[in-house]
Amino acid sequence: MVVARKAVAVLMKIAAVVINTPPMAGNVFGKLFRLSSFGESHGAAIGGMVDGCPAGIALTAEMIQYELDRRRPGQSDISTPRSEADRVEILSGVFEGRTTGMPIGFVVRNTNQNSKDYTLLKDIFRPSHADYTWYKKYGIRDYRGGGRSSAREHIARVVGGAIAKQVLSRYGISVNAYTSQVGEVVLAGSCSDYDLTQAEANAVRCPDDRMAAQMIALIREVKEAGDSIGGCVTGVIRGVMPGLGEPVFDRFQARLACAMMSINAAKGFEYGSGFAAASMRGSQHNDSFLMKEGQVHTATNRSGGVQGGVTNGEDICFRVAFKPVATIMTEQDTVSTDGEEVRFRAQGRHDPCVVPRAVPVVEAMAAMTVLDLLLESGQGR
């Protein structure tokens, strides 16, 4: 009885500490492979630190730069015209081209800010932006391009993802994504139906040239009208061994969904058959097991490579839906910081469709999620 009372007393003290501990600021991703980031859209730089990366991994600025070049603005006439080189500087954690196991510090400097474009917006809340909610949370906001709520923060994620990809390649794990939908233009079929290396052959990052041309034409059309449009990115993770995932609250798909829904403008996530499963019967949806080359496999992959929250060794297929960019060049109704109802027209340089530049971000978040779970399992050292 005395022991029980002491145990209860200890638990109550722990609960009191947890309840009274201020919450984390939300600028750190991951448990063992951790990315922390800093910086604003129109600040001096975007940067961060990656901790938990195993030592001895081949890594250079050039390897990271390839991924950043895929995300950077000004790539084509269907993206924002903001011209940024997005050159990464590695500050620590790498020696003679290999990781040392120490924190990897990095910075990407902003060089082409046009903050004056946002002066007219400093006293109004832009519809569907973070202006109002962040102002209510913090009592202050950086109106220059949205500050840290800007998708420019994704630079740090892409750097973290580039590092994670290098580690995962040791295990034969690859992460790829592509644009599968822009507005009503939808790429049919699954990720296994296309050569994903062809996604980089066009500005919209769609592996089908014919559909890519339709997507590009649609983006140009909405851009000319001063509007924006949404779409979907499909991701596929290959080479993950069976058994990755931590039930019940850290299921593989739960961790992946959390990562994807942290991306700016993300509105939905599904894996495998996704929402289509709601209209199917079990006899239509179940993936039968079979033996192939002495290994257990599934005849179909409606499970999307995950069953019971744990990977089964098949390709992990998922989709992320993105909303239309909130900044449009047509007049809109809103209110000012003084509570006055006003009309305004946005200025500045903006993407008419976020999806093509979201592709490398989706890959980055997926790569960091897989590596984090791999390290937790003890297999990634």
LINGIFEN-V191456 format. One record per helix or strand of 2 or more residues. SS is the DSSP state (h for helix, s for strand). FROM is the first residue (numbers start at 1). LEN is the number of residues. Records with the same first field share a line. If there is no record, write none. Layout:
SS: FROM-LEN  FROM-LEN
This chain:
h: 2-19  61-11  115-7  131-8  147-3  151-19  191-3  196-6  209-16  252-10  274-6  282-4  355-22
s: 28-2  34-6  45-7  88-3  94-2  98-2  104-6  174-9  185-2  231-8  266-6  289-4  295-4  306-2  310-2  316-7  332-5  341-4
